[in-house]
Amino acid sequence: ETGVTQSPTHLIKTRGQQVTLRCSSQSGHNTVSWYQQALGQGPQFIFQYYREEENGRGNFPPRFSGLQFPNYSSELNVNALELDDSALYLCASSFKEEAGNEQFFGPGTRLTVL
Amino acid sequence: ELKVEQNPLFLSMQEGKNYTIYCNYSTTSDRLYWYRQDPGKSLESLFVLLSNGAVKQEGRLMASLDTKARLSTLHITAAVHDLSATYFCAVDNWAGNQFYFGTGTSLTVIP
């Protein structure tokens, strides 16, 4: 069974730039959620994708957008980067039809905005 | 907005001792999740609690859920150094499309 993978591992960008982060779901999972985790804080839910559509969204502005592909992999796009976007970005996959929503997390992408 | 609070935020305990981490949440939810995060690493799923009164145990960790009190506990028995990590609880909404994490409890087990 293949776990959740993310790329890249680390990324440095400057203010105003755009970034795309990628996530491959665990085999057999159909749902991907993205989280932002600032240093010393808990993960903040950005959004969830299910069947290639945004299925739920946290309190993040529209410059945070995403995609889910037919193979259930996903992208997180962030436009007009701000300094406060510096964080660890985590994706998590799950199988929605099962009772509960146990999520399995990828290793994360560390984004630094200068 | 649903809020999830954990206490304590920081916990330093000696090996062999017992302690409990508390997780309170602000709205009705029948599902609660516990995760572990090691420094610089991702989150590892520990427990999924799906109903009132649910109790799960794995090794020295035991988690329980009281949905009426909106409270979950993570009990640590006879702590060992390998349990040093940050522990998060999380809840989701009824549709399972919004997730809320607690502030985390940073646990250090001292030999």
Interface residues (C-beta under 8 A of the other chain):
Chain A: S33 Y35 Q41 G42 P43 Q44 F45 Q48 Y50 N55 G56 G58 N59 L90 A92 K96 A99 G100 N101 E102 Q103 F104 F105 G106 P107 G108
Chain B: E1 V4 R31 Y33 Y35 K41 S42 L43 E44 S45 V48 L50 F88 A90 D92 N93 A95 G96 N97 Q98 F99 Y100 F101 G102 T103 G104
